[in-house]
Amino acid sequence: MKKQWLYDQFSKIEVNDARLQKRAVDIAIGCAKHPEESLAGRFDDWSDLKATYRFFSNPKITHQLLQEPHYHEVLEKACFSEELVLFIQDSSELLFNSHPSTQGLGPTADSDGNGLMFHSCLVAKYYESEETEIFGLGYQEAWVRPEKKTDNSSKESEVWLRTLKKIGPPKPHWISVGDRANDIYDFLHNANELRWKYVVRARHDRWVEIEGVQRRLFSWIRQQTTQCTSKINVKAKGEEFSGEVTLEITWFKTRLFPPRNTDAACDEVTYIRVWSPEKSKLEWLLITNLSVNNKEDALRIIKIYRRRWLIEDYHKAVKTGFRIEDNQLKHANRILALFGLIGVLATKLLAMRELCRLSPITPVKEKVPERTVILVERYLKVKLKTVQDFWRSLARMGGFIGRKSDGEPGWQTIWKGYKRIQDMLLGANLL
């Protein structure tokens, strides 16, 4: 990661203290250089490590404070984008079950879990092809789940809508994307009120109105005939089939009824069912307030939803790439502050992988330092011409085989190769 990018993200935190701003940048540089290490392994100098612990112990340093400048930069990019911009939301957790002495943690989804909850909104530019350009985080919220709910406790599900409100009024080409946990009537209805467009995977078997008659959604839509087909490549999961499959698609417009005993209005939405006769487990039922008038509209919405898996890769970047669950900080507030910094860095790690897909034929010398190119070429005995050549070679150094059936490398193998080349660069610089 370039130092200038790290400086831009963390030198503007609003603490009215230049020393804390500089320390934030220095810590970010240390984390970026040695993502897999503990805090002690990221800093060679003992005084720097002590200053890092003091930094995260400072009550002024919070998760939101460290991320605010990043949000502003990301949303500015989203405003000026001429392409569709996806705001991909999802929740996850950080588990610290092996850290019994850490104070201030709370329960997680696992009944025996001990850790923190977080909800992220990853912002990415959408292209009709398979590429995406990662802008970063539009917003992220992290919290400690209370041991017991009280009458005044807010529902955790409100975080989906609260995220849109925090981001602010949308541009016409902004679209919120969510999984089954996002199928919440309050979210769908209020997103309409806020003028947000959305694509959400349906979870609830609601009542819908068909030609003036109320029917149950799931049983009715599964009886409908195919309106169009499409082919996609799916990756193997366990022992399941990997390769090209044919998708059958149907859709219909209806009114979204509110929960019973409420006075909320009915919103018009479109449901899209996507399924494969070849793979019985492959079925998506999507709900959207975007216009669906023909096959092209339906296929675009399906492509938009398929980008949702980017946020799963983001979670891997946070947990596996930066190993945040292995840190030894002793209080939840300090872990939350560390997560504020790592949560931003992880977006850059994910963007590294997407860069290979977005600009594969760009000359490598325009994007990669010359010494890095020379080291990779000499180590693998290859000639690098394009960005794609470089990233695939880097992935080879991380264990990527590169067979035709393997597709493009994932971020994990790229990152392993990146760490190896960093060690080589250190040796070259010392020499």
C-alpha positions in Angstrom: 0.0 0.0 0.0 1.3 3.4 -0.9 2.3 5.7 2.0 0.5 8.6 0.4 -2.8 6.7 0.4 -2.3 5.8 4.1 -1.5 9.5 4.8 -4.7 10.6 3.1 -6.8 8.2 5.1 -5.5 8.9 8.6 -3.7 12.3 8.8 -7.0 14.1 8.9 -8.6 12.5 11.9 -10.3 15.3 14.0 -8.4 15.2 17.3 -6.8 18.7 17.2 -3.4 17.0 18.0 -0.8 16.7 15.2 1.1 14.1 17.2 -1.9 11.8 17.3 -2.5 12.3 13.6 1.1 11.4 12.8 0.9 8.4 15.1 -2.2 7.2 13.3 -0.4 7.3 10.0 2.7 5.5 11.5 0.6 2.7 12.9 -1.3 2.3 9.6 2.1 1.9 7.8 3.2 -0.7 10.3 -0.1 -2.7 9.9 0.1 -2.5 6.1 3.7 -3.7 6.0 3.1 -6.6 8.4 -0.6 -7.4 8.2 -0.3 -11.0 9.6 1.7 -10.0 12.6 0.6 -9.0 16.1 1.1 -5.4 17.2 4.5 -6.4 18.7 5.5 -7.9 15.3 4.5 -4.8 13.4 7.0 -2.5 15.1 10.7 -3.1 15.4 11.3 -0.3 17.9 10.1 -0.7 21.5 9.2 3.0 21.8 7.0 2.7 18.8 5.2 -0.2 20.2 4.6 1.5 23.5 3.3 4.6 21.7 0.9 2.3 19.7 -0.5 0.9 22.9 -0.9 4.4 24.3 -2.6 5.5 21.1 -5.3 2.8 21.3 -5.8 3.5 25.1 -6.5 7.2 24.5 -10.2 7.8 25.0 -10.2 10.3 22.1 -9.3 7.5 19.6 -12.4 5.7 18.5 -13.5 3.5 15.7 -15.6 6.2 14.1 -13.0 8.9 14.5 -10.4 6.9 12.6 -12.8 6.1 9.8 -14.6 9.5 9.2 -12.0 10.9 6.7 -12.2 7.7 4.7 -16.0 7.9 4.5 -15.8 11.4 3.1 -13.3 10.4 0.4 -15.3 7.3 -0.6 -18.6 9.1 -0.9 -16.9 11.9 -2.9 -15.8 9.3 -5.4 -19.3 7.7 -5.5 -20.8 11.2 -6.2 -18.6 11.7 -9.2 -18.9 8.2 -10.6 -20.8 8.0 -13.9 -21.3 4.3 -13.5 -23.7 2.6 -11.1 -22.3 2.5 -7.5 -23.2 -0.4 -5.2 -23.5 0.1 -1.4 -23.1 -3.6 -0.3 -24.1 -4.1 3.3 -23.6 -7.0 5.7 -23.1 -7.8 9.4 -20.5 -10.1 11.0 -18.7 -10.6 14.2 -15.2 -10.7 15.7 -14.6 -13.6 18.1 -12.2 -13.6 21.0 -13.2 -16.8 22.7 -9.5 -17.6 23.4 -9.0 -14.3 25.2 -10.8 -14.7 28.5 -9.0 -11.8 30.2 -10.1 -9.2 27.6 -12.7 -6.9 29.2 -15.8 -5.3 27.9 -16.7 -8.0 25.2 -20.2 -9.3 24.7 -22.1 -12.3 23.3 -22.2 -13.0 19.6 -24.3 -15.1 17.3 -22.6 -18.2 18.7 -24.2 -19.1 22.0 -20.7 -19.5 23.5 -19.3 -16.5 21.6 -17.4 -13.7 23.2 -16.6 -10.7 21.0 -17.8 -7.7 19.0 -20.4 -7.2 16.3 -20.0 -5.0 13.3 -21.9 -3.9 10.2 -20.2 -2.7 7.0 -21.2 -0.9 3.9 -18.7 -1.6 1.1 -18.9 0.9 -1.8 -17.9 -0.4 -5.3 -18.3 0.9 -8.8 -20.4 -1.5 -11.0 -19.4 -2.5 -14.5 -21.6 -4.6 -16.9 -18.6 -7.0 -17.2 -17.4 -9.0 -14.1 -15.1 -6.2 -12.9 -15.7 -3.9 -10.0 -13.7 -1.0 -8.6 -13.6 -0.9 -4.8 -13.9 2.6 -3.4 -13.9 1.7 0.3 -16.3 1.9 3.2 -19.3 4.2 3.0 -20.0 3.6 6.6 -19.2 1.0 9.3 -20.7 0.5 12.7 -19.2 -1.7 15.5 -20.6 -2.4 18.9 -20.6 -4.7 21.9 -23.8 -6.6 22.2 -25.4 -6.3 25.7 -25.8 -9.4 27.8 -29.5 -8.8 28.3 -31.9 -6.8 26.2 -33.9 -4.0 27.9 -37.1 -2.3 27.0 -35.1 0.6 25.6 -32.8 -1.5 23.5 -33.0 -0.9 19.8 -33.2 -3.8 17.4 -29.9 -4.7 15.8 -31.8 -5.0 12.5 -32.2 -1.3 12.5 -28.5 -0.9 11.5 -29.3 -1.6 7.8 -31.6 1.5 7.6 -29.4 3.5 9.9 -26.5 2.9 7.6 -28.4 4.5 4.7 -29.3 7.5 6.9 -25.7 8.0 7.9 -24.5 8.0 4.3 -27.1 10.6 3.5 -29.3 11.4 0.4 -28.5 9.0 -2.5 -27.6 9.9 -6.0 -29.8 8.4 -8.7 -27.2 5.8 -9.6 -26.6 4.5 -6.1 -28.0 1.1 -5.2 -28.0 -0.7 -1.8 -27.4 -4.4 -1.9 -28.1 -6.9 0.9 -28.6 -10.6 1.7 -31.5 -12.4 3.3 -31.0 -10.6 6.7 -31.7 -7.4 4.9 -35.3 -8.5 4.0 -36.9 -6.2 6.6 -40.2 -4.4 5.9 -39.1 -1.3 7.7 -35.9 -1.1 5.7 -37.7 -1.7 2.3 -40.4 0.8 3.1 -38.1 3.5 4.5 -35.5 3.1 1.8 -38.3 4.1 -0.6 -39.1 7.1 1.5 -35.4 8.0 1.5 -35.3 7.5 -2.3 -32.7 4.7 -2.1 -32.8 2.0 -4.8 -32.1 -1.5 -3.5 -31.6 -5.2 -4.4 -32.2 -7.6 -1.5 -32.4 -11.3 -1.3 -35.9 -12.3 -0.1 -36.3 -14.2 3.1 -39.9 -13.9 4.2 -42.8 -15.7 2.6 -45.0 -12.6 2.5 -48.5 -12.1 1.2 -48.5 -10.5 -2.2 -51.3 -9.3 -4.5 -51.7 -11.1 -7.8 -54.5 -9.8 -10.1 -56.4 -8.5 -7.0 -56.0 -11.7 -5.0 -53.6 -12.1 -2.0 -51.3 -15.1 -2.3 -48.3 -16.5 -0.5 -45.1 -15.5 -2.3 -43.0 -18.6 -2.4 -45.5 -21.2 -3.5 -46.9 -18.9 -6.2 -43.6 -17.7 -7.8 -42.3 -21.3 -7.9 -45.2 -22.2 -10.1 -44.5 -19.6 -12.7 -43.0 -20.4 -16.1 -39.5 -19.2 -17.2 -39.4 -15.8 -18.9 -35.7 -16.0 -19.9 -32.5 -17.9 -19.4 -28.9 -17.1 -18.8 -25.6 -18.9 -18.3 -23.1 -18.3 -15.4 -20.0 -20.0 -14.1 -20.2 -21.2 -10.5 -17.3 -22.2 -8.3 -17.3 -25.5 -6.4 -18.4 -25.5 -2.8 -17.3 -28.7 -1.0 -18.1 -31.5 -3.4 -20.6 -29.6 -5.5 -20.3 -29.1 -9.2 -18.1 -26.3 -10.6 -18.5 -24.9 -14.1 -21.1 -23.3 -16.3 -24.8 -23.7 -15.4 -28.0 -22.5 -17.1 -30.2 -20.2 -15.0 -34.0 -19.9 -15.5 -35.5 -16.5 -14.6 -38.9 -15.1 -14.0 -40.2 -11.9 -12.4 -43.4 -10.0 -11.5 -44.5 -6.7 -10.0 -46.6 -6.6 -6.9 -47.4 -4.5 -3.9 -45.4 -5.1 -0.7 -47.9 -5.4 2.1 -46.8 -4.1 5.6 -46.9 -6.4 8.6 -50.4 -7.0 9.9 -51.8 -4.5 12.5 -49.8 -1.7 11.0 -51.0 1.3 9.0 -47.9 1.6 6.7 -48.5 2.1 3.0 -48.0 -0.6 0.4 -45.0 -0.2 -1.8 -44.7 -1.5 -5.4 -41.8 -3.9 -5.8 -40.6 -6.5 -8.2 -39.7 -10.1 -7.2 -37.2 -12.0 -9.4 -36.8 -15.7 -9.1 -33.5 -17.2 -10.3 -33.0 -21.0 -10.3 -31.1 -23.8 -12.0 -32.8 -27.1 -13.0 -29.3 -28.6 -13.0 -28.5 -27.6 -9.4 -31.5 -27.9 -7.0 -29.8 -25.9 -4.3 -29.1 -22.9 -6.6 -32.1 -20.5 -6.2 -32.2 -16.8 -5.5 -35.4 -14.9 -4.8 -34.6 -11.2 -5.1 -36.7 -8.1 -4.3 -36.1 -4.7 -5.8 -37.6 -1.3 -6.4 -35.6 -0.9 -9.6 -37.6 -1.1 -12.8 -37.8 -4.5 -14.4 -39.4 -4.3 -17.9 -37.4 -6.9 -19.9 -34.8 -9.5 -19.8 -31.9 -7.0 -19.9 -33.2 -5.3 -16.7 -33.6 -8.6 -14.9 -30.1 -9.8 -15.9 -28.6 -6.5 -14.7 -30.2 -6.9 -11.3 -28.9 -10.5 -11.0 -25.4 -9.2 -11.8 -25.8 -6.5 -9.2 -26.7 -9.1 -6.6 -23.8 -11.4 -7.5 -21.4 -8.5 -6.5 -22.7 -9.0 -2.9 -20.0 -11.6 -2.4 -17.4 -8.9 -2.4 -18.3 -8.1 1.2 -17.7 -11.7 2.2 -14.2 -11.3 0.8 -13.9 -8.1 2.8 -14.6 -10.0 6.0 -11.9 -12.5 5.1 -9.5 -9.6 4.5 -10.2 -8.2 8.0 -10.1 -11.6 9.9 -7.6 -13.6 7.9 -5.6 -10.9 6.1 -5.0 -8.7 9.1 -5.7 -11.4 11.8 -7.6 -8.9 14.0 -9.0 -11.7 16.2 -5.4 -12.6 17.2 -4.6 -9.2 18.7 -3.8 -9.1 22.5 -5.4 -5.8 23.4 -7.1 -6.2 26.8 -10.2 -4.0 26.5 -13.0 -3.9 23.9 -12.7 -0.2 23.4 -9.1 -0.6 22.3 -10.0 -3.4 20.0 -12.8 -1.2 18.5 -10.2 1.5 17.9 -7.8 -0.9 16.2 -10.7 -2.2 14.1 -11.4 1.3 13.0 -7.9 1.4 11.4 -7.8 -2.2 10.1 -11.4 -1.9 8.7 -10.1 0.8 6.3 -6.9 -1.0 5.4 -8.8 -4.1 4.5 -10.6 -2.3 1.7 -7.3 -1.7 0.0 -6.4 -5.3 0.3 -9.6 -6.3 -1.4 -9.0 -3.6 -4.1 -5.7 -5.1 -4.9 -7.4 -8.2 -6.2 -10.0 -6.3 -8.1 -7.4 -4.2 -9.8 -6.2 -7.3 -11.7 -9.7 -7.7 -13.2 -10.4 -4.0 -13.8 -7.3 -3.1 -15.8 -5.7 -6.4 -16.8 -3.9 -5.0 -19.9 -2.5 -1.9 -18.4 1.3 -1.9 -18.7 2.8 -3.1 -15.5 5.3 -0.3 -15.3 2.5 2.2 -15.0 1.2 0.6 -11.8 4.1 -1.3 -10.1 7.5 0.0 -8.9 10.3 -1.1 -11.2 12.3 -2.9 -8.5 9.3 -5.0 -7.6 8.8 -6.0 -11.2 12.5 -6.9 -11.5 12.4 -9.1 -8.4 9.3 -11.0 -9.5 10.7 -11.5 -13.0 14.0 -12.9 -11.7 12.4 -15.1 -9.1 9.9 -16.7 -11.4 12.0 -16.4 -14.6 9.2 -14.7 -16.4 8.6 -11.4 -18.4 5.9 -9.2 -17.0 4.1 -7.0 -19.5 0.7 -6.2 -18.0 -0.9 -5.7 -14.6 -2.6 -9.1 -15.0 0.8 -10.7 -15.5 2.1 -9.2 -12.3 -0.9 -10.1 -10.1 -1.0 -13.7 -11.4 2.7 -14.0 -10.8 2.4 -12.6 -7.3 -0.4 -15.1 -6.7 1.9 -17.9 -7.9 4.3 -16.9 -5.2 1.4 -17.4 -2.8 0.5 -20.9 -3.9 -1.8 -20.1 -6.9 -1.4 -22.9 -9.6 -3.0 -21.0 -12.5 -4.7 -23.8 -14.3 -7.5 -22.9 -16.8 -10.2 -24.2 -14.5 -8.8 -22.1 -11.6 -10.1 -18.7 -12.9 -8.5 -15.6 -11.5 -6.6 -15.8 -8.2 -8.2 -14.8 -4.9 -7.0 -12.1 -2.6 -5.5 -14.6 -0.1 -3.0 -16.1 -2.6 -2.2 -12.6 -3.9 -1.6 -11.4 -0.3 0.7 -14.4 0.5 2.7 -13.6 -2.6 2.7 -9.9 -1.7 4.2 -10.7 1.7 7.0 -12.8 0.1 7.9 -10.0 -2.3 8.0 -7.5 0.6 10.6 -9.7 2.4 12.6 -9.8 -0.8 12.4 -6.0 -1.2 13.6 -5.6 2.4 16.6 -7.7 1.6 17.3 -5.9 -1.7 17.1 -2.5 0.0 19.4 -3.6 2.8 21.9 -4.9 0.3 
